[in-house]
């Protein structure tokens, strides 16, 4: 039996360059296809580079860790 487990991605450089922006990533979830202040802008740029549907995420403005409960 084969077990697939998700691999953690290092988005340190992504955060440094794109903080506060929407980013469209390729299937590897590392290669940036497009970015912008809005989802639409990121998608428009991504469609120029690839016909596949990208993985979209918003890079946070700051990297605050939360440990605990509410």
Biopython code that builds the backbone (N, CA, C, O; Angstrom):
import numpy as np
from Bio.PDB.StructureBuilder import StructureBuilder

atoms = [
    (1, "UNK", "N", (0.847, -1.168, 0.000)),
    (1, "UNK", "CA", (0.000, 0.000, 0.000)),
    (1, "UNK", "C", (0.903, 1.245, 0.000)),
    (1, "UNK", "O", (1.924, 1.284, 0.686)),
    (2, "UNK", "N", (0.514, 2.237, -0.767)),
    (2, "UNK", "CA", (1.275, 3.480, -0.863)),
    (2, "UNK", "C", (0.551, 4.574, -0.087)),
    (2, "UNK", "O", (-0.640, 4.815, -0.288)),
    (3, "UNK", "N", (1.284, 5.225, 0.794)),
    (3, "UNK", "CA", (0.728, 6.340, 1.549)),
    (3, "UNK", "C", (1.328, 7.630, 1.032)),
    (3, "UNK", "O", (2.548, 7.766, 0.934)),
    (4, "UNK", "N", (0.484, 8.557, 0.710)),
    (4, "UNK", "CA", (0.948, 9.866, 0.268)),
    (4, "UNK", "C", (0.809, 10.839, 1.422)),
    (4, "UNK", "O", (-0.249, 10.929, 2.045)),
    (5, "UNK", "N", (1.872, 11.561, 1.703)),
    (5, "UNK", "CA", (1.761, 12.563, 2.755)),
    (5, "UNK", "C", (2.220, 13.901, 2.193)),
    (5, "UNK", "O", (3.175, 13.968, 1.419)),
    (6, "UNK", "N", (1.545, 14.943, 2.583)),
    (6, "UNK", "CA", (1.898, 16.265, 2.056)),
    (6, "UNK", "C", (3.284, 16.694, 2.527)),
    (6, "UNK", "O", (3.677, 16.434, 3.664)),
    (7, "UNK", "N", (4.005, 17.344, 1.647)),
    (7, "UNK", "CA", (5.330, 17.860, 1.981)),
    (7, "UNK", "C", (5.191, 19.346, 2.306)),
    (7, "UNK", "O", (4.455, 20.075, 1.640)),
    (8, "UNK", "N", (5.896, 19.771, 3.317)),
    (8, "UNK", "CA", (5.878, 21.184, 3.683)),
    (8, "UNK", "C", (6.628, 21.987, 2.632)),
    (8, "UNK", "O", (7.651, 21.540, 2.113)),
    (9, "UNK", "N", (6.128, 23.150, 2.326)),
    (9, "UNK", "CA", (6.763, 24.042, 1.348)),
    (9, "UNK", "C", (7.399, 25.205, 2.088)),
    (9, "UNK", "O", (6.820, 25.749, 3.028)),
    (10, "UNK", "N", (8.580, 25.577, 1.663)),
    (10, "UNK", "CA", (9.261, 26.729, 2.240)),
    (10, "UNK", "C", (8.868, 27.961, 1.440)),
    (10, "UNK", "O", (9.331, 28.161, 0.317)),
    (11, "UNK", "N", (8.015, 28.778, 2.026)),
    (11, "UNK", "CA", (7.543, 29.989, 1.344)),
    (11, "UNK", "C", (8.223, 31.234, 1.892)),
    (11, "UNK", "O", (7.675, 32.332, 1.789)),
    (12, "UNK", "N", (9.406, 31.082, 2.473)),
    (12, "UNK", "CA", (10.131, 32.214, 3.046)),
    (12, "UNK", "C", (10.388, 33.284, 1.996)),
    (12, "UNK", "O", (10.107, 34.460, 2.227)),
    (13, "UNK", "N", (10.919, 32.888, 0.849)),
    (13, "UNK", "CA", (11.192, 33.852, -0.222)),
    (13, "UNK", "C", (9.905, 34.428, -0.800)),
    (13, "UNK", "O", (9.854, 35.594, -1.192)),
    (14, "UNK", "N", (8.872, 33.600, -0.847)),
    (14, "UNK", "CA", (7.576, 34.060, -1.321)),
    (14, "UNK", "C", (7.065, 35.180, -0.419)),
    (14, "UNK", "O", (6.555, 36.189, -0.905)),
    (15, "UNK", "N", (7.202, 35.002, 0.882)),
    (15, "UNK", "CA", (6.760, 36.016, 1.833)),
    (15, "UNK", "C", (7.556, 37.313, 1.665)),
    (15, "UNK", "O", (6.979, 38.401, 1.658)),
    (16, "UNK", "N", (8.864, 37.197, 1.530)),
    (16, "UNK", "CA", (9.719, 38.384, 1.409)),
    (16, "UNK", "C", (9.354, 39.226, 0.192)),
    (16, "UNK", "O", (9.350, 40.455, 0.264)),
    (17, "UNK", "N", (9.050, 38.577, -0.914)),
    (17, "UNK", "CA", (8.821, 39.295, -2.170)),
    (17, "UNK", "C", (7.361, 39.700, -2.391)),
    (17, "UNK", "O", (7.096, 40.734, -3.003)),
    (18, "UNK", "N", (6.412, 38.897, -1.898)),
    (18, "UNK", "CA", (5.004, 39.103, -2.251)),
    (18, "UNK", "C", (4.084, 39.364, -1.056)),
    (18, "UNK", "O", (2.871, 39.200, -1.183)),
    (19, "UNK", "N", (4.621, 39.764, 0.096)),
    (19, "UNK", "CA", (3.753, 39.926, 1.269)),
    (19, "UNK", "C", (2.639, 40.938, 0.994)),
    (19, "UNK", "O", (2.860, 42.014, 0.439)),
    (20, "UNK", "N", (1.428, 40.541, 1.410)),
    (20, "UNK", "CA", (0.259, 41.375, 1.211)),
    (20, "UNK", "C", (-0.391, 41.248, -0.155)),
    (20, "UNK", "O", (-1.372, 41.939, -0.431)),
    (21, "UNK", "N", (0.132, 40.382, -1.017)),
    (21, "UNK", "CA", (-0.395, 40.231, -2.372)),
    (21, "UNK", "C", (-1.001, 38.841, -2.581)),
    (21, "UNK", "O", (-0.710, 37.903, -1.839)),
    (22, "UNK", "N", (-1.843, 38.731, -3.600)),
    (22, "UNK", "CA", (-2.351, 37.442, -4.048)),
    (22, "UNK", "C", (-1.326, 36.846, -4.996)),
    (22, "UNK", "O", (-0.761, 37.546, -5.837)),
    (23, "UNK", "N", (-1.088, 35.543, -4.853)),
    (23, "UNK", "CA", (-0.095, 34.861, -5.669)),
    (23, "UNK", "C", (-0.729, 33.637, -6.311)),
    (23, "UNK", "O", (-1.423, 32.866, -5.648)),
    (24, "UNK", "N", (-0.485, 33.465, -7.612)),
    (24, "UNK", "CA", (-0.934, 32.287, -8.355)),
    (24, "UNK", "C", (0.282, 31.390, -8.542)),
    (24, "UNK", "O", (1.274, 31.792, -9.150)),
    (25, "UNK", "N", (0.196, 30.170, -8.014)),
    (25, "UNK", "CA", (1.319, 29.248, -8.051)),
    (25, "UNK", "C", (1.047, 28.078, -8.988)),
    (25, "UNK", "O", (-0.101, 27.685, -9.194)),
    (26, "UNK", "N", (2.122, 27.526, -9.553)),
    (26, "UNK", "CA", (2.024, 26.337, -10.396)),
    (26, "UNK", "C", (1.729, 25.120, -9.522)),
    (26, "UNK", "O", (1.624, 25.236, -8.301)),
    (27, "UNK", "N", (1.597, 23.958, -10.150)),
    (27, "UNK", "CA", (1.264, 22.725, -9.429)),
    (27, "UNK", "C", (2.257, 22.391, -8.325)),
    (27, "UNK", "O", (1.886, 21.765, -7.332)),
    (28, "UNK", "N", (3.511, 22.798, -8.481)),
    (28, "UNK", "CA", (4.520, 22.495, -7.465)),
    (28, "UNK", "C", (4.370, 23.368, -6.217)),
    (28, "UNK", "O", (5.070, 23.161, -5.226)),
    (29, "UNK", "N", (3.458, 24.344, -6.266)),
    (29, "UNK", "CA", (3.157, 25.276, -5.176)),
    (29, "UNK", "C", (4.371, 26.101, -4.751)),
    (29, "UNK", "O", (4.443, 26.561, -3.611)),
    (30, "UNK", "N", (5.316, 26.288, -5.659)),
    (30, "UNK", "CA", (6.497, 27.090, -5.403)),
    (30, "UNK", "C", (6.730, 28.090, -6.534)),
    (30, "UNK", "O", (7.114, 29.233, -6.286)),
    (31, "UNK", "N", (6.500, 27.664, -7.768)),
    (31, "UNK", "CA", (6.721, 28.506, -8.941)),
    (31, "UNK", "C", (5.611, 29.540, -9.062)),
    (31, "UNK", "O", (4.436, 29.185, -9.163)),
    (32, "UNK", "N", (5.974, 30.808, -9.053)),
    (32, "UNK", "CA", (5.002, 31.897, -9.143)),
    (32, "UNK", "C", (4.662, 32.143, -10.614)),
    (32, "UNK", "O", (5.540, 32.420, -11.431)),
    (33, "UNK", "N", (3.366, 32.037, -10.933)),
    (33, "UNK", "CA", (2.885, 32.289, -12.289)),
    (33, "UNK", "C", (2.352, 33.709, -12.432)),
    (33, "UNK", "O", (2.374, 34.280, -13.522)),
    (34, "UNK", "N", (1.877, 34.272, -11.333)),
    (34, "UNK", "CA", (1.332, 35.625, -11.356)),
    (34, "UNK", "C", (1.092, 36.126, -9.945)),
    (34, "UNK", "O", (1.015, 35.341, -9.000)),
    (35, "UNK", "N", (0.976, 37.429, -9.811)),
    (35, "UNK", "CA", (0.722, 38.027, -8.504)),
    (35, "UNK", "C", (0.034, 39.360, -8.714)),
    (35, "UNK", "O", (0.095, 39.933, -9.802)),
    (36, "UNK", "N", (-0.622, 39.857, -7.672)),
    (36, "UNK", "CA", (-1.283, 41.147, -7.758)),
    (36, "UNK", "C", (-2.025, 41.489, -6.491)),
    (36, "UNK", "O", (-2.095, 40.686, -5.560)),
    (37, "UNK", "N", (-2.579, 42.684, -6.459)),
    (37, "UNK", "CA", (-3.342, 43.134, -5.296)),
    (37, "UNK", "C", (-4.696, 42.444, -5.213)),
    (37, "UNK", "O", (-5.302, 42.385, -4.144)),
    (38, "UNK", "N", (-5.173, 41.919, -6.350)),
    (38, "UNK", "CA", (-6.452, 41.211, -6.385)),
    (38, "UNK", "C", (-6.254, 39.816, -6.983)),
    (38, "UNK", "O", (-5.259, 39.546, -7.655)),
    (39, "UNK", "N", (-7.221, 38.942, -6.722)),
    (39, "UNK", "CA", (-7.195, 37.604, -7.296)),
    (39, "UNK", "C", (-7.231, 37.697, -8.822)),
    (39, "UNK", "O", (-6.515, 36.973, -9.514)),
    (40, "UNK", "N", (-8.063, 38.585, -9.331)),
    (40, "UNK", "CA", (-8.207, 38.729, -10.769)),
    (40, "UNK", "C", (-6.884, 39.116, -11.435)),
    (40, "UNK", "O", (-6.540, 38.591, -12.494)),
    (41, "UNK", "N", (-6.155, 40.023, -10.817)),
    (41, "UNK", "CA", (-4.873, 40.456, -11.365)),
    (41, "UNK", "C", (-3.869, 39.296, -11.374)),
    (41, "UNK", "O", (-3.152, 39.109, -12.356)),
    (42, "UNK", "N", (-3.815, 38.528, -10.300)),
    (42, "UNK", "CA", (-2.910, 37.384, -10.217)),
    (42, "UNK", "C", (-3.272, 36.332, -11.262)),
    (42, "UNK", "O", (-2.387, 35.769, -11.908)),
    (43, "UNK", "N", (-4.571, 36.062, -11.432)),
    (43, "UNK", "CA", (-5.027, 35.087, -12.430)),
    (43, "UNK", "C", (-4.709, 35.534, -13.849)),
    (43, "UNK", "O", (-4.277, 34.731, -14.675)),
    (44, "UNK", "N", (-4.921, 36.808, -14.131)),
    (44, "UNK", "CA", (-4.656, 37.338, -15.471)),
    (44, "UNK", "C", (-3.189, 37.127, -15.852)),
    (44, "UNK", "O", (-2.888, 36.707, -16.969)),
    (45, "UNK", "N", (-2.285, 37.419, -14.923)),
    (45, "UNK", "CA", (-0.853, 37.227, -15.180)),
    (45, "UNK", "C", (-0.508, 35.745, -15.303)),
    (45, "UNK", "O", (0.337, 35.369, -16.116)),
    (46, "UNK", "N", (-1.158, 34.902, -14.499)),
    (46, "UNK", "CA", (-0.884, 33.466, -14.531)),
    (46, "UNK", "C", (-1.324, 32.841, -15.846)),
    (46, "UNK", "O", (-0.657, 31.944, -16.362)),
    (47, "UNK", "N", (-2.437, 33.306, -16.389)),
    (47, "UNK", "CA", (-2.958, 32.734, -17.636)),
    (47, "UNK", "C", (-2.045, 33.012, -18.825)),
    (47, "UNK", "O", (-2.100, 32.294, -19.823)),
    (48, "UNK", "N", (-1.214, 34.033, -18.735)),
    (48, "UNK", "CA", (-0.242, 34.312, -19.787)),
    (48, "UNK", "C", (0.834, 33.214, -19.808)),
    (48, "UNK", "O", (1.342, 32.861, -20.873)),
    (49, "UNK", "N", (1.175, 32.683, -18.637)),
    (49, "UNK", "CA", (2.245, 31.697, -18.519)),
    (49, "UNK", "C", (1.774, 30.251, -18.596)),
    (49, "UNK", "O", (2.550, 29.370, -18.968)),
    (50, "UNK", "N", (0.507, 29.991, -18.249)),
    (50, "UNK", "CA", (0.025, 28.616, -18.201)),
    (50, "UNK", "C", (-1.474, 28.565, -18.439)),
    (50, "UNK", "O", (-2.211, 29.474, -18.058)),
    (51, "UNK", "N", (-1.914, 27.480, -19.079)),
    (51, "UNK", "CA", (-3.347, 27.294, -19.305)),
    (51, "UNK", "C", (-3.990, 26.501, -18.163)),
    (51, "UNK", "O", (-5.213, 26.380, -18.104)),
    (52, "UNK", "N", (-3.170, 25.964, -17.261)),
    (52, "UNK", "CA", (-3.692, 25.193, -16.128)),
    (52, "UNK", "C", (-4.191, 26.136, -15.036)),
    (52, "UNK", "O", (-3.747, 27.279, -14.926)),
    (53, "UNK", "N", (-5.116, 25.632, -14.240)),
    (53, "UNK", "CA", (-5.644, 26.412, -13.120)),
    (53, "UNK", "C", (-4.598, 26.478, -12.015)),
    (53, "UNK", "O", (-4.156, 25.439, -11.526)),
    (54, "UNK", "N", (-4.194, 27.680, -11.613)),
    (54, "UNK", "CA", (-3.155, 27.793, -10.589)),
    (54, "UNK", "C", (-3.712, 27.627, -9.175)),
    (54, "UNK", "O", (-4.920, 27.692, -8.948)),
    (55, "UNK", "N", (-2.809, 27.417, -8.252)),
    (55, "UNK", "CA", (-3.116, 27.406, -6.825)),
    (55, "UNK", "C", (-3.020, 28.854, -6.359)),
    (55, "UNK", "O", (-1.970, 29.479, -6.504)),
    (56, "UNK", "N", (-4.089, 29.390, -5.807)),
    (56, "UNK", "CA", (-4.120, 30.795, -5.383)),
    (56, "UNK", "C", (-4.036, 30.908, -3.868)),
    (56, "UNK", "O", (-4.685, 30.160, -3.137)),
    (57, "UNK", "N", (-3.230, 31.852, -3.414)),
    (57, "UNK", "CA", (-3.128, 32.119, -1.995)),
    (57, "UNK", "C", (-2.783, 33.578, -1.782)),
    (57, "UNK", "O", (-2.162, 34.210, -2.637)),
    (58, "UNK", "N", (-3.181, 34.105, -0.657)),
    (58, "UNK", "CA", (-2.798, 35.471, -0.311)),
    (58, "UNK", "C", (-1.671, 35.381, 0.696)),
    (58, "UNK", "O", (-1.809, 34.729, 1.731)),
    (59, "UNK", "N", (-0.572, 36.021, 0.405)),
    (59, "UNK", "CA", (0.581, 36.038, 1.305)),
    (59, "UNK", "C", (0.272, 37.065, 2.392)),
    (59, "UNK", "O", (-0.030, 38.218, 2.085)),
    (60, "UNK", "N", (0.344, 36.659, 3.653)),
    (60, "UNK", "CA", (-0.014, 37.595, 4.732)),
    (60, "UNK", "C", (0.933, 38.787, 4.821)),
    (60, "UNK", "O", (2.084, 38.723, 4.391)),
    (61, "UNK", "N", (0.421, 39.872, 5.388)),
    (61, "UNK", "CA", (1.236, 41.073, 5.586)),
    (61, "UNK", "C", (2.318, 40.858, 6.633)),
    (61, "UNK", "O", (3.405, 41.430, 6.550)),
    (62, "UNK", "N", (2.004, 40.023, 7.622)),
    (62, "UNK", "CA", (3.001, 39.719, 8.647)),
    (62, "UNK", "C", (2.894, 38.250, 9.029)),
    (62, "UNK", "O", (1.866, 37.611, 8.805)),
    (63, "UNK", "N", (3.950, 37.734, 9.598)),
    (63, "UNK", "CA", (4.003, 36.312, 9.947)),
    (63, "UNK", "C", (3.953, 36.157, 11.464)),
    (63, "UNK", "O", (4.972, 35.912, 12.108)),
    (64, "UNK", "N", (2.767, 36.301, 12.017)),
    (64, "UNK", "CA", (2.581, 36.129, 13.450)),
    (64, "UNK", "C", (2.185, 34.692, 13.733)),
    (64, "UNK", "O", (1.230, 34.175, 13.153)),
    (65, "UNK", "N", (2.911, 34.059, 14.614)),
    (65, "UNK", "CA", (2.575, 32.690, 15.012)),
    (65, "UNK", "C", (1.533, 32.733, 16.129)),
    (65, "UNK", "O", (1.536, 33.636, 16.966)),
    (66, "UNK", "N", (0.663, 31.760, 16.125)),
    (66, "UNK", "CA", (-0.337, 31.674, 17.183)),
    (66, "UNK", "C", (-0.223, 30.296, 17.825)),
    (66, "UNK", "O", (-0.312, 29.274, 17.144)),
    (67, "UNK", "N", (-0.031, 30.278, 19.101)),
    (67, "UNK", "CA", (0.020, 29.032, 19.844)),
    (67, "UNK", "C", (-0.929, 29.190, 21.026)),
    (67, "UNK", "O", (-0.819, 30.140, 21.801)),
    (68, "UNK", "N", (-1.842, 28.269, 21.153)),
    (68, "UNK", "CA", (-2.790, 28.347, 22.261)),
    (68, "UNK", "C", (-4.190, 27.990, 21.834)),
    (68, "UNK", "O", (-4.379, 27.254, 20.867)),
    (69, "UNK", "N", (-5.167, 28.501, 22.540)),
    (69, "UNK", "CA", (-6.556, 28.234, 22.236)),
    (69, "UNK", "C", (-7.396, 29.452, 22.552)),
    (69, "UNK", "O", (-6.945, 30.393, 23.203)),
    (70, "UNK", "N", (-8.616, 29.412, 22.081)),
    (70, "UNK", "CA", (-9.536, 30.520, 22.307)),
    (70, "UNK", "C", (-10.598, 30.088, 23.267)),
    (70, "UNK", "O", (-11.484, 30.874, 23.601)),
]
sb = StructureBuilder()
sb.init_structure("model")
sb.init_model(0)
sb.init_chain("A")
sb.init_seg("    ")
for serial, (resi, resn, name, xyz) in enumerate(atoms, 1):
    if name == "N":
        sb.init_residue(resn, " ", resi, " ")
    sb.init_atom(name, np.array(xyz, "f"), 0.0, 1.0, " ", f" {name:<3s}", serial, name[0])
structure = sb.get_structure()
